[in-house]
């Protein structure tokens, strides 16, 4: 599996071999969630998007909700918590904390 993370400027960072992965898909929940943990040599990059590929097939594409970097004796541990793009239909405060309030429709 290949994990492609993108920052806000669409720069791509490719990761392989995560330490752990949890992908949750539920029948009655519109947005899938992904939690992935990498042992990384990169820090200080704020990721905005993630895509997961199994060969050429994209099995997950979403937005990064939370990113946690921990420096340990093993190196830099990067934890990414993300939701699928369906989350955009559910949230009113994405991206980056901006409030996307609905505007009233004009009356005709």
C-alpha positions in Angstrom: 0.0 0.0 0.0 1.1 3.5 -0.8 0.1 6.5 1.3 0.2 9.9 -0.4 0.0 12.9 1.9 -0.4 16.4 0.5 0.2 19.8 2.2 -2.0 22.9 1.5 0.2 23.7 -1.5 -0.5 20.2 -3.0 3.1 19.1 -2.5 3.1 15.3 -2.3 4.8 13.2 0.4 4.8 9.4 -0.2 4.9 6.9 2.7 5.0 3.1 2.8 4.9 0.5 5.6 2.9 2.2 8.4 3.3 0.9 11.9 -0.5 0.7 12.2 -3.6 1.4 10.1 -7.3 1.5 11.0 -9.9 2.1 8.3 -13.5 2.3 9.5 -16.4 2.0 7.1 -19.8 1.8 8.6 -23.1 1.3 6.8 -25.0 4.1 8.6 -22.1 6.6 8.7 -21.6 8.6 5.6 -17.9 9.4 6.1 -15.2 6.7 6.4 -12.3 7.3 8.9 -8.7 6.5 8.7 -6.1 6.4 11.5 -2.5 5.7 10.4 0.8 5.8 12.3 4.2 6.2 10.5 7.7 6.1 11.7 8.8 9.2 9.8 12.0 11.1 9.1 10.0 14.3 8.2 8.6 16.7 10.7 7.1 20.2 10.7 4.9 19.7 7.6 1.2 20.3 8.0 -0.7 17.8 5.9 -4.1 18.6 4.5 -5.1 15.5 2.4 -4.3 11.8 2.3 -4.9 9.1 -0.4 -4.3 5.4 0.1 -3.5 3.2 -2.9 -3.5 -0.6 -3.3 -1.5 -0.9 -6.5 -3.3 1.6 -8.8 -6.6 1.4 -7.0 -7.4 4.3 -4.6 -9.0 2.7 -1.5 -9.3 5.9 0.6 -9.1 9.6 -0.2 -9.8 12.2 2.5 -9.0 15.2 4.5 -6.6 15.3 7.5 -8.5 16.1 10.7 -5.7 15.7 13.1 -1.9 15.3 12.9 0.2 14.4 15.9 4.0 14.3 15.7 6.0 12.7 18.5 9.8 12.6 18.8 11.0 9.4 20.4 14.2 7.4 20.6 12.9 5.5 17.5 12.6 8.7 15.5 9.6 10.9 14.6 6.3 9.2 14.9 3.6 10.7 12.7 -0.1 10.0 13.5 -2.7 11.0 10.9 -6.5 11.0 11.6 -8.5 11.6 8.5 -12.1 11.3 7.2 -13.2 10.6 3.6 -14.3 13.4 1.4 -17.9 12.7 2.4 -17.0 14.6 5.6 -17.1 17.8 3.5 -20.9 17.4 3.2 -21.2 17.0 7.0 -19.0 19.7 8.3 -19.5 23.5 8.3 -16.1 24.5 9.7 -13.7 22.9 7.2 -11.1 23.8 5.9 -8.6 24.9 8.5 -11.2 26.2 11.1 -12.9 28.7 8.8 -16.6 28.7 9.3 -18.4 28.1 6.0 -21.8 29.3 7.1 -24.7 28.9 4.7 -25.8 32.1 3.1 -29.5 32.8 2.9 -31.0 32.2 -0.5 -32.6 35.1 -2.2 -36.3 35.2 -2.3 -37.9 35.3 -5.7 
